[in-house]
Amino acid sequence: MPKFHVDKSITINKPINEVYNTLNDYSKWTPWSPWLITEPDARVTVAPDNKSYEWQGKVTGEGNMKIYNEVENKKIEIDLTFLKPWKSTAKTWFDLSEDGQGTKVHWKMDSSLPFFMFWMKNMMTEMIGMDYNRGLGMLKEYVEDGKIDSNLDIKGMGTREGCDYVGIKTSTTIDKIGETMKRDYSKLLQHVKGGHSDKVSGNPFSIYHKWDPVSKKVEYTAAIPVNGKLEMLPGMIEGSYPTTKVHTIHHKGKMEHVGNAWSAQMGRVQAKIFKQNKKIHPVEEYLNSPMDTPENELEANIHFAVK
């Protein structure tokens, strides 16, 4: 059976005992779990001793986790069992160590796939790695601040009106997307607000043409909807996004957590809650701006076109 290994880490600026006491208590997992946040209605049952829990949901599937070994302030070992959408098991664990005044946390997994799914090994490794990174980011915020600025509202089905836009199409890598987007939108907004603000017809949005976790390559268009023609600068393009039926999830909070909304959308596609129209690329629409909005109040809609 194809085996795979995942190892992701983060430094949390709190003493090691505080981090350890959060990780070894399943009653404290719900706020920061990278899976449970994608399905607020999932049923979660925590054992009285807080050392195991079961979950059941339409998006997250069904399974259970149980702590079977603990070394105080050093290691927590967990048996993970998936019952749906298919049966499988995995060994997961946390390694903790002091890192200056804080705590270094490694979240690891050893598992395998059914033989007939051998072709998904690299994809599965990267997808779980992305989940782990989302979870560790929320764990850090939860332990350091006592809360997580990431709230999802499942809007569901609707229609998104089409528009003409000016944009910048960019190919980059996942780790550099933040800086390339900042560059692209700075250029676009400076140009549009410099003499064409009367032609802006809606919220800025990004069209994601490609997101490949295995190659870590991303292709997107940073876009601003407009009415009429604008003077075009080198590197800018004109385009049109069609009116289409969409499934929408609204995210409010820090943009570093917007991946929660994307994961929630992809989970619903995989669970066949709606059928994605892959001929029309998904959109991330920005409802306010980090230029004049506190980061915990930033809002975005993630739209997936549906058939």
Secondary structure by P-SEA (a helix, b strand, c coil): cbbbbbbbcccccccaaaaaaaaacccccccccccccccccbbbbbccccccccccccccccccccccccccccbbbbbbbbcccccbbbbbbbbbbbcccbbbbbbbbbbccccccccaaaaaaaaaaaaaaaaaaaaaaaaacccccbbbbcccbbbbbbbbbbbbbbbbcccaaaaaaaaaaaaaaaaaaccccccccbbbbbbbccccccccbbbbbbccccccccccccccccccccbbbbbbbbbccccccaaaaaaaaaaaaaaccccccccbbbbbbbcccccccccccbbbbbbbbcc
